[in-house]
Amino acid sequence: MQPRIHVTSVFVDDQAKALAFYTDKLGFMAKTDEPAGEARWLTVVGPGEPDGTELLLEPNAHPAAKAYQEALVADGIPCTMFTVTDLAAAYEELVAKGVQFRQPPTAMGNVSIAILDDTCGNLIQLAELTAGQ
């Protein structure tokens, strides 16, 4: 058996707003958009990776999900991390698109990180990994 991650998720307070942010601002591509009860099964994938790991933009409708999301943000903890090849360039590009950052690019040993607000209830960490990571 060789398991692999097929779908992972982030809780969002508004799926339509999340889809717009993750595609228009971050550059992900929409993958799946299907009705799922009162919500949608709504996923995005990395650009150029149509068969890559899907990120489910999952409604935070359950009270535990909303509490979890709010607690992470209150403590300044990102819910997930995305890697980029050039963090400084990504930061400048996203700031020009109006993305708000909680932490600008900061070197931390073998990685540089920045933390942004996805406007849907989450903090997201961007990371540039050095060779060997």
matplotlib code that plots the C-alpha trace (Angstrom):
import matplotlib.pyplot as plt

x = [0.0, 1.3, -1.2, -1.0, -2.9, -5.6, -7.7, -7.0, -9.2, -9.4, -12.6, -14.0, -16.8, -18.0, -17.3, -17.8, -15.5, -13.0, -13.0, -12.4, -9.6, -7.8, -8.1, -7.9, -5.4, -3.3, -3.4, -4.9, -7.2, -10.8, -11.0, -14.4, -17.6, -20.5, -23.6, -23.1, -26.3, -26.6, -22.9, -20.6, -17.8, -15.5, -11.8, -8.8, -5.4, -2.1, -1.4, -0.1, -1.1, -4.6, -4.1, -2.3, -3.6, -6.9, -7.6, -11.3, -12.8, -15.0, -17.8, -17.2, -20.9, -20.3, -19.8, -16.6, -15.1, -15.9, -14.5, -11.3, -10.9, -11.4, -9.1, -6.2, -6.7, -6.9, -3.6, -1.9, -1.6, -1.8, -4.1, -1.9, 1.2, 1.9, 5.3, 6.6, 9.8, 10.5, 8.8, 9.9, 8.4, 5.2, 4.8, 5.1, 2.7, 0.1, 0.4, -0.1, -3.4, -4.5, -3.7, -3.2, -0.3, 0.0, 3.7, 6.0, 8.7, 10.9, 13.9, 13.9, 16.8, 16.4, 13.0, 11.6, 7.9, 5.1, 1.6, -1.4, -5.1, -7.3, -10.4, -12.4, -11.4, -7.9, -4.3, -2.1, 1.6, 3.7, 7.1, 10.2, 12.3, 16.1, 17.9, 17.7, 14.2]
y = [0.0, 3.4, 6.0, 9.6, 12.7, 13.3, 16.0, 18.2, 21.0, 24.5, 25.7, 28.9, 31.2, 31.8, 29.3, 31.8, 34.4, 31.6, 30.4, 34.0, 34.6, 31.3, 31.5, 35.3, 36.2, 33.1, 31.6, 28.2, 26.6, 25.5, 21.7, 20.5, 22.4, 20.1, 20.5, 18.8, 19.3, 23.0, 23.6, 22.6, 20.1, 22.9, 22.2, 24.0, 22.7, 24.2, 25.9, 23.3, 20.5, 19.4, 16.0, 17.3, 17.4, 19.1, 21.8, 21.5, 24.9, 23.5, 25.4, 26.1, 25.6, 23.1, 24.9, 22.9, 23.9, 27.6, 27.5, 25.7, 28.3, 31.3, 29.9, 29.5, 33.0, 34.4, 32.8, 33.8, 30.2, 29.5, 26.6, 25.4, 26.3, 26.7, 26.8, 29.3, 29.4, 33.1, 34.4, 38.1, 38.2, 36.4, 38.8, 41.9, 40.4, 39.6, 43.0, 44.6, 42.5, 43.8, 40.7, 41.6, 40.0, 39.5, 38.8, 40.0, 37.6, 36.6, 34.3, 31.4, 29.2, 27.1, 28.6, 32.1, 32.5, 35.1, 34.9, 36.2, 36.6, 34.7, 36.9, 33.7, 33.2, 31.8, 32.7, 31.0, 30.6, 31.0, 29.4, 29.4, 26.4, 26.4, 23.6, 20.3, 20.9]
z = [0.0, -0.9, 0.4, -0.8, 0.1, -2.4, -0.7, 2.3, 3.5, 5.0, 6.7, 5.1, 6.1, 2.6, -0.3, -3.1, -1.5, -0.8, -4.4, -5.7, -3.2, -3.8, -7.6, -8.3, -5.6, -4.9, -8.4, -7.7, -10.3, -9.7, -9.9, -8.6, -7.9, -7.1, -4.9, -1.5, 0.5, 1.5, 0.5, -2.4, -2.8, -3.9, -4.6, -6.1, -7.3, -7.8, -11.2, -13.6, -11.3, -12.5, -10.9, -7.8, -4.3, -4.0, -1.4, -0.3, 0.6, 3.3, 5.0, 8.7, 9.4, 12.2, 15.6, 16.3, 12.9, 13.5, 17.0, 15.8, 13.0, 15.3, 17.9, 15.4, 14.1, 17.6, 18.5, 15.2, 14.0, 10.3, 9.3, 6.5, 4.5, 0.8, -0.7, -3.2, -5.1, -4.4, -1.3, -1.7, -5.2, -4.1, -1.2, -3.5, -6.1, -3.4, -1.7, -5.1, -5.4, -2.0, 0.1, 3.7, 5.5, 9.3, 9.0, 6.1, 4.8, 7.7, 7.5, 10.0, 9.6, 6.4, 5.6, 5.0, 5.9, 5.6, 7.0, 5.1, 5.8, 3.3, 4.0, 4.7, 8.4, 8.1, 8.3, 5.6, 5.8, 2.7, 2.8, 0.6, 1.5, 0.9, -0.8, 1.0, 2.3]

ax = plt.figure().add_subplot(projection="3d")
ax.plot(x, y, z, "-o")
ax.set_aspect("equal")
plt.show()
